């Protein structure tokens, strides 16, 4: 079962994602899989720091071109792990084997090293102890941080009707800050760019 993020081919991938199961008739299955990508990255860093650094430092091309009238690519290539340049912490993961395009500007040695690191990370996210499975029932919704959580789904039979939605990071963090700290405190802190000031 593959675990992945959505929207890795966007310049700004959705931050919050909603799955809402409306109905599931004449069948069963379709359990949702969640993996904490930050925890998996930390395991990778502990087991092999060089592999962690490779996934944090090597930009990759992403794309969405499965439909005839669509060919989406981000404004720039991005690494799998995005590390904050000022505070040195992991804040985003882009992991989707289906959306990653072929990379052409690297040597055979670089390819081998990167794919060994990617294989190691994939091994970690598929470990049973890293996985959380939940079965959505009609009328229930699942919301998660798409920059952090990897997700997938088991096979199902019958007919499932789903709806969902996305919220970008800036809108989500803005609402979070205002609810947690209040508007006055946020306005007084504008320009004080610190990890504490970010509030995430």
C-alpha positions as CSV (number, residue, x, y, z in Angstrom):
1,X,0.0,0.0,0.0
2,X,1.6,3.3,-1.1
3,X,1.6,6.3,1.2
4,X,1.8,9.7,-0.4
5,X,1.0,13.4,-0.2
6,X,-1.4,15.1,-2.6
7,X,-0.7,18.1,-4.8
8,X,3.1,17.6,-4.9
9,X,3.0,18.9,-8.4
10,X,1.7,22.3,-7.2
11,X,4.0,25.2,-6.4
12,X,2.1,25.5,-3.1
13,X,0.5,22.1,-2.2
14,X,-2.7,22.2,-0.1
15,X,-2.0,22.2,3.6
16,X,-5.2,20.8,5.1
17,X,-7.1,18.1,3.3
18,X,-10.6,16.8,3.9
19,X,-12.0,13.4,3.0
20,X,-15.7,13.0,3.6
21,X,-17.3,9.6,2.9
22,X,-20.9,10.2,1.8
23,X,-21.9,6.6,1.1
24,X,-20.6,3.1,0.5
25,X,-23.0,0.6,-1.0
26,X,-22.9,-3.0,-2.2
27,X,-19.4,-3.6,-0.9
28,X,-16.7,-3.1,1.7
29,X,-13.1,-2.1,2.2
30,X,-11.6,1.2,1.4
31,X,-9.9,1.8,4.8
32,X,-7.8,4.9,5.0
33,X,-4.1,4.7,5.8
34,X,-2.2,7.5,7.5
35,X,1.6,7.7,8.2
36,X,3.2,10.6,10.1
37,X,5.8,11.6,7.6
38,X,7.7,13.7,10.1
39,X,8.1,10.7,12.4
40,X,9.2,8.6,9.5
41,X,11.8,11.2,8.4
42,X,13.1,11.3,12.0
43,X,13.6,7.5,11.9
44,X,15.4,7.9,8.6
45,X,17.7,10.6,10.1
46,X,18.5,8.3,13.1
47,X,19.1,5.2,10.9
48,X,21.1,7.0,8.2
49,X,21.8,10.7,8.4
50,X,23.3,10.8,4.9
51,X,20.1,9.4,3.4
52,X,18.1,12.1,5.3
53,X,20.3,14.8,3.9
54,X,20.0,13.5,0.4
55,X,16.2,13.7,0.5
56,X,16.5,17.2,2.0
57,X,19.0,18.6,-0.4
58,X,18.2,17.1,-3.8
59,X,15.6,18.9,-5.8
60,X,13.1,16.7,-7.7
61,X,10.7,17.5,-10.6
62,X,7.0,16.9,-10.0
63,X,4.2,16.9,-12.5
64,X,0.5,16.2,-13.2
65,X,0.1,15.3,-16.9
66,X,-2.3,12.3,-16.9
67,X,-5.1,14.2,-18.6
68,X,-4.8,15.4,-22.2
69,X,-5.4,19.1,-21.4
70,X,-3.3,19.2,-18.3
71,X,0.5,19.5,-17.7
72,X,1.1,21.1,-14.3
73,X,4.6,21.6,-12.9
74,X,5.8,23.6,-9.9
75,X,7.7,26.9,-10.5
76,X,10.8,25.1,-9.3
77,X,12.0,21.6,-8.4
78,X,11.7,20.8,-4.7
79,X,13.4,18.2,-2.4
80,X,11.3,15.5,-0.7
81,X,12.1,17.1,2.7
82,X,11.8,20.9,3.0
83,X,13.9,22.2,5.8
84,X,13.3,25.8,7.2
85,X,16.3,27.8,6.1
86,X,16.4,29.9,9.3
87,X,15.3,27.5,12.0
88,X,16.6,24.2,10.6
89,X,13.5,22.1,11.1
90,X,11.5,19.9,8.7
91,X,8.2,21.7,7.8
92,X,7.0,19.9,4.6
93,X,7.3,16.6,2.9
94,X,6.6,16.0,-0.8
95,X,6.3,12.2,-1.3
96,X,4.4,10.8,-4.2
97,X,5.9,8.3,-6.6
98,X,3.1,8.8,-9.1
99,X,3.7,12.6,-9.4
100,X,7.5,12.6,-9.4
101,X,8.9,13.1,-13.0
102,X,12.1,11.7,-14.4
103,X,15.1,13.8,-13.3
104,X,17.7,14.2,-16.0
105,X,20.3,16.5,-14.6
106,X,22.3,14.1,-12.4
107,X,24.9,11.5,-12.7
108,X,24.5,7.8,-12.4
109,X,26.2,7.9,-9.0
110,X,23.8,10.6,-7.8
111,X,20.9,8.6,-9.0
112,X,22.0,5.5,-7.2
113,X,22.6,7.4,-3.9
114,X,19.2,9.2,-4.1
115,X,17.2,6.1,-5.0
116,X,18.9,4.1,-2.2
117,X,17.8,6.9,0.2
118,X,14.3,7.0,-1.3
119,X,14.0,3.2,-0.9
120,X,15.1,3.4,2.7
121,X,12.4,6.1,3.4
122,X,9.8,4.0,1.6
123,X,10.7,1.0,3.7
124,X,10.2,3.1,6.8
125,X,6.7,4.4,5.8
126,X,5.6,0.9,5.0
127,X,6.5,-0.5,8.4
128,X,3.5,-1.7,10.3
129,X,4.3,0.3,13.4
130,X,4.4,3.5,11.4
131,X,0.9,3.0,9.9
132,X,-2.5,4.1,11.3
133,X,-5.6,2.5,9.6
134,X,-9.1,3.9,10.0
135,X,-12.3,2.9,8.3
136,X,-14.5,5.8,7.4
137,X,-18.2,5.3,7.8
138,X,-20.8,7.3,5.8
139,X,-21.2,10.7,7.3
140,X,-17.7,10.8,8.8
141,X,-14.9,13.1,7.7
142,X,-11.1,13.0,8.0
143,X,-9.0,16.1,8.1
144,X,-5.2,16.0,8.1
145,X,-2.1,18.1,7.5
146,X,-1.1,17.3,3.9
147,X,2.4,18.7,4.4
148,X,3.1,16.2,7.2
149,X,0.8,13.2,6.8
150,X,1.2,10.6,4.1
151,X,-2.0,8.7,3.2
152,X,-3.4,5.9,1.1
153,X,-6.4,3.5,0.9
154,X,-7.0,-0.2,0.8
155,X,-8.9,-1.9,-2.0
156,X,-12.7,-1.7,-1.9
157,X,-15.7,-3.2,-3.6
158,X,-19.1,-1.6,-4.4
159,X,-19.8,2.1,-4.9
160,X,-18.2,4.8,-2.8
161,X,-19.2,8.4,-3.0
162,X,-16.6,10.8,-1.6
163,X,-16.3,14.6,-1.4
164,X,-13.4,16.6,-0.1
165,X,-11.7,19.9,0.1
166,X,-8.4,21.7,0.5
167,X,-7.1,24.7,2.4
168,X,-3.8,26.3,1.6
169,X,-1.1,26.8,4.3
170,X,-1.3,30.6,4.6
171,X,-5.1,30.7,5.2
172,X,-4.8,27.8,7.7
173,X,-1.9,29.3,9.7
174,X,-3.6,32.7,9.7
175,X,-6.7,31.3,11.2
176,X,-4.7,29.2,13.7
177,X,-2.7,32.2,14.9
178,X,-5.8,34.4,15.3
179,X,-7.7,31.8,17.2
180,X,-4.7,30.9,19.5
181,X,-3.2,34.4,20.1
182,X,-5.9,36.9,19.2
183,X,-5.7,39.6,16.5
184,X,-4.0,42.3,18.7
185,X,-1.1,40.1,19.7
186,X,-0.6,38.9,16.1
187,X,-0.6,42.5,14.8
188,X,1.9,43.5,17.4
189,X,4.2,40.6,16.4
190,X,4.2,41.3,12.6
191,X,7.7,41.4,11.3
192,X,9.1,39.5,14.3
193,X,9.9,36.4,12.3
194,X,10.9,33.7,14.7
195,X,9.8,30.1,15.0
196,X,7.7,31.1,18.1
197,X,6.2,34.0,16.1
198,X,5.3,31.6,13.3
199,X,3.0,29.8,15.8
200,X,3.2,26.4,14.0
